[in-house]
Amino acid sequence: MAAAIVQEGRLLVVSKQADPTVFYLPGGKPDAGEAPLETLVRELDEELGVEPLEPRFLADVEAMAALERIPMRLSVFEARIGQDPEPAGELSALRWISGQERDVRLAPAVRDHVLPLLRQRGALAA
């Protein structure tokens, strides 16, 4: 599960301590028996100390995992947040991006699938 959090035309992306040069959507894998939205709530709390507001399904994305280099399927939910996120746990950093930055290396799922979807919806700043 992953969250596409867009505020003021910018998408929240995070990097992990395992490779701080690659940015992803915040989120993670479900625990046994956990429903998708339960996973999203838990992961955003653990990683950023935030709660997703009004989460709604955006898309299922298939892409190569940036670190593991294996095919993966990712369910992406659009959500808002009501407080400032702070990276914690396995996260190294966070950034708010328009998707036009040349100094940000994005995971394939974000670069090839999520950004085009958000652009199509007019959610990102030009």
Protein Blocks (a to p, Z undefined) as FASTA:
>chain_A
ZZdddeehiacddddfklmmbccdedddddehiafklmmmmmmmmmnopacehiacfbdc
ddddfklopacdddddddddfbdcddehjbfbdcddehlackbccdfklmmmmmmmmmmn
opacZZ
